[in-house]
Amino acid sequence: MEKITKEQVKEMAHIARIAVTDDEISSFEVFLNDMRAYAEQLHEVDTTDVKPTTHVMDLTNVMRKDEAVERLTQEEALKNAPSHQEGQFKVPSILE
């Protein structure tokens, strides 16, 4: 696989709207080529017997049972409201 060039690093920086110096371009070139080489090493690993996973730990959702429970009545909910009208909270209008 071909190496990443300084021109490609400049183009990536331009697309990402990142201002970089010539020294930074050189260091990014080395860094990106090292990362690419590491990714190529991962392609060589035999994973035929490895089960695909989305997370390294076996996670499950912890959900409570959906059970009907006693809730506030409409009157109880409105009891401490500063203002209510026709069974609803009354609030100041924010739109004209």
C-alpha positions as CSV (number, residue, x, y, z in Angstrom):
1,M,0.0,0.0,0.0
2,E,1.3,3.4,-0.9
3,K,2.4,5.8,1.8
4,I,0.6,9.0,2.7
5,T,2.4,12.0,1.2
6,K,2.9,15.6,2.5
7,E,0.6,16.8,-0.2
8,Q,-2.2,14.5,1.1
9,V,-1.6,15.7,4.6
10,K,-1.9,19.3,3.4
11,E,-5.1,18.4,1.6
12,M,-6.6,16.7,4.7
13,A,-5.7,19.7,6.8
14,H,-7.3,22.0,4.3
15,I,-10.5,19.9,4.2
16,A,-10.6,19.8,8.1
17,R,-9.9,23.6,8.2
18,I,-6.8,23.1,10.3
19,A,-3.8,25.4,10.0
20,V,-0.6,23.4,10.1
21,T,3.1,24.4,9.8
22,D,5.6,22.5,7.6
23,D,7.0,20.8,10.8
24,E,3.5,19.7,11.8
25,I,2.9,18.3,8.3
26,S,6.1,16.3,8.5
27,S,5.1,14.9,11.9
28,F,1.6,14.1,10.8
29,E,2.9,12.4,7.7
30,V,5.0,10.0,9.9
31,F,2.2,9.5,12.4
32,L,-0.5,8.7,9.7
33,N,1.9,6.3,7.9
34,D,2.6,4.5,11.2
35,M,-1.1,4.2,11.9
36,R,-1.7,2.9,8.4
37,A,1.0,0.3,8.9
38,Y,-0.5,-0.8,12.2
39,A,-3.9,-1.2,10.5
40,E,-2.3,-3.3,7.8
41,Q,-0.9,-5.6,10.6
42,L,-4.5,-6.0,11.9
43,H,-5.6,-7.3,8.5
44,E,-3.1,-10.2,8.9
45,V,-4.6,-11.5,12.1
46,D,-6.7,-14.7,11.7
47,T,-10.1,-14.0,13.1
48,T,-12.1,-16.9,11.6
49,D,-13.0,-18.4,15.0
50,V,-13.7,-15.1,16.7
51,K,-17.3,-14.3,17.3
52,P,-18.2,-10.7,16.2
53,T,-19.0,-8.4,19.1
54,T,-20.2,-4.9,19.6
55,H,-18.7,-4.5,23.1
56,V,-15.9,-6.4,24.9
57,M,-18.1,-7.0,28.0
58,D,-21.4,-8.9,28.0
59,L,-23.9,-6.1,28.6
60,T,-27.6,-6.3,28.9
61,N,-30.2,-3.7,29.4
62,V,-31.6,-3.6,32.9
63,M,-35.3,-2.8,32.6
64,R,-37.9,-2.7,35.3
65,K,-41.2,-4.5,34.9
66,D,-43.9,-2.3,33.4
67,E,-46.4,-2.4,36.1
68,A,-49.4,-0.1,36.7
69,V,-48.9,1.8,40.0
70,E,-51.0,4.4,41.8
71,R,-50.2,7.9,40.5
72,L,-51.3,11.4,41.4
73,T,-54.8,12.3,40.5
74,Q,-55.4,15.4,38.4
75,E,-56.6,17.2,41.5
76,E,-53.6,16.3,43.5
77,A,-51.2,17.4,40.7
78,L,-53.0,20.7,40.4
79,K,-53.3,21.3,44.2
80,N,-50.0,23.2,44.6
81,A,-50.1,24.9,41.2
82,P,-50.0,28.7,41.4
83,S,-52.7,28.9,38.7
84,H,-54.8,26.3,36.9
85,Q,-57.8,26.4,34.6
86,E,-60.1,23.6,33.3
87,G,-57.9,20.9,34.8
88,Q,-54.6,22.2,33.3
89,F,-51.7,24.2,34.5
90,K,-52.0,27.9,33.5
91,V,-48.8,29.6,32.6
92,P,-48.0,33.0,31.2
93,S,-48.1,33.2,27.4
94,I,-44.7,33.5,25.7
95,L,-46.0,34.0,22.2
96,E,-47.9,37.0,20.9
